Amino acid sequence: MLSKALGLTLFTAGLAIAPGSMAAAQAPPPVRAMPPSTGPNLPPPSPAPVSTDYRLAPGDKLRVEVYKDPQLSQSLQIRPDGKITLPLIGDLTATALTPLQLRDRIAESLKEYITNPVVTVIVVEASPATVYVMGEVSQPGSIPVKERMTVLQALAMAGGFKEFADLKNIRILRRTKDDSRVDTIQFNYNEAIKGRSKPVLLMPGDMVIVP
């Protein structure tokens, strides 16, 4: 009886101190890694780069740096009227310009006050690309541009036409890349819905006018 009891005691003790059980009992709780974006010592994310031919639009957030002049350096946003306001210069049209063109205009305007100003314009946050549908449509205004959006799609998103809309003489106004002129593209809605003309793709900043 004593040997059996002793054997049972040793067997029970062996279960209590099994290596697997000890490891499970002593294993520390899992540590969750902090997401990289929330790390306390990481720098803020850099602004997404934009192409050199990107056209500025209302809502774009900019950083204008004037070398060695912190008072003239500004963080600002292009207003709905397409303009920005800078010290000494006042209001300046920014819409439809590239960042380089805006840089040159700011530098030229500052020459009256500063010798050889060095200016940098950075697009910190670009607003969503849009087109504008105006005139005899149910919901005129701006429309976000999706990839390969056609005039027909934009007109549908504007809610269709009003009763006296001239569907044969719709115009698309488009600025050239060098901002030297505005081109006019004629669009006949009746021909387009019958498949008699090629789809017309829109570009950011285009204005569709329905007379």
Residue pairs with C-beta under 8 A, 6 or more apart in sequence:
15 21
36 42
37 45
47 122
47 123
47 124
47 125
48 126
50 99
50 123
50 126
52 98
52 99
52 100
53 98
53 177
54 98
54 99
54 123
54 126
55 95
55 96
55 97
55 98
55 175
55 204
55 205
56 62
56 78
56 94
56 95
56 96
56 97
56 98
56 99
56 102
56 123
57 78
57 95
57 96
57 126
57 127
57 129
57 130
57 204
57 205
58 78
58 79
58 80
58 81
58 82
58 95
58 127
59 77
59 78
59 80
59 127
59 128
60 77
60 78
60 94
60 123
60 125
60 126
60 127
61 75
61 76
61 77
61 123
61 124
61 125
62 75
62 76
62 77
62 78
62 84
62 94
62 99
62 102
62 121
62 122
62 123
62 124
63 73
63 74
63 75
63 120
63 121
63 122
63 124
64 72
64 73
64 74
64 75
64 76
64 84
64 86
64 106
64 119
64 120
64 121
64 122
65 73
65 119
65 120
65 121
65 122
66 72
66 73
66 106
66 110
66 114
66 117
66 118
66 119
67 117
67 118
67 119
67 120
69 114
69 117
71 87
72 86
72 87
72 88
72 110
74 86
74 87
75 124
76 84
76 85
76 86
77 84
78 84
78 94
78 95
82 93
82 94
82 95
82 96
83 91
83 92
83 93
83 94
83 95
84 91
84 92
84 94
85 91
85 92
86 92
86 106
88 109
88 110
88 112
88 113
89 106
89 109
89 110
92 102
92 105
92 106
92 109
94 102
96 175
96 179
96 205
97 105
97 179
99 121
99 122
99 123
100 121
101 179
102 121
103 119
103 120
103 121
106 117
106 119
106 121
107 117
107 118
107 119
110 117
110 119
111 117
128 144
128 145
129 144
129 145
129 204
129 205
130 142
130 143
130 144
130 145
130 204
130 205
131 142
131 143
131 145
131 149
131 154
131 202
131 203
131 204
131 205
131 206
131 207
131 208
132 141
132 142
132 143
132 206
132 207
132 208
133 139
133 140
133 141
133 143
133 154
133 155
133 157
133 158
133 207
133 208
133 210
134 140
134 207
134 208
134 209
134 210
135 165
135 209
135 210
135 211
136 161
136 162
136 164
136 165
136 166
136 210
136 211
137 155
137 158
137 159
137 160
137 161
137 162
137 165
137 210
138 158
138 159
138 160
138 161
138 162
139 158
139 159
140 158
141 158
143 154
143 157
143 158
145 202
145 203
145 204
146 153
148 201
149 201
149 202
150 199
150 200
150 201
150 202
151 170
151 172
151 187
151 192
151 199
151 200
151 202
151 208
152 189
152 192
152 193
152 199
154 202
154 208
155 161
155 170
155 189
155 208
155 210
158 208
161 167
161 210
165 210
165 211
166 210
166 211
167 188
167 189
167 190
167 210
168 188
168 189
168 190
168 191
169 186
169 188
169 211
170 186
170 187
170 188
170 189
170 208
170 209
170 210
170 211
171 184
171 185
171 186
171 187
171 208
171 209
171 211
172 184
172 185
172 187
172 200
172 202
172 206
172 207
172 208
172 209
173 182
173 183
173 184
173 185
173 206
173 207
173 209
174 182
174 183
174 184
174 185
174 203
174 205
174 206
174 207
175 181
175 182
175 183
175 205
176 182
176 183
185 200
187 200
187 208
188 197
191 197
192 199
192 200
202 208
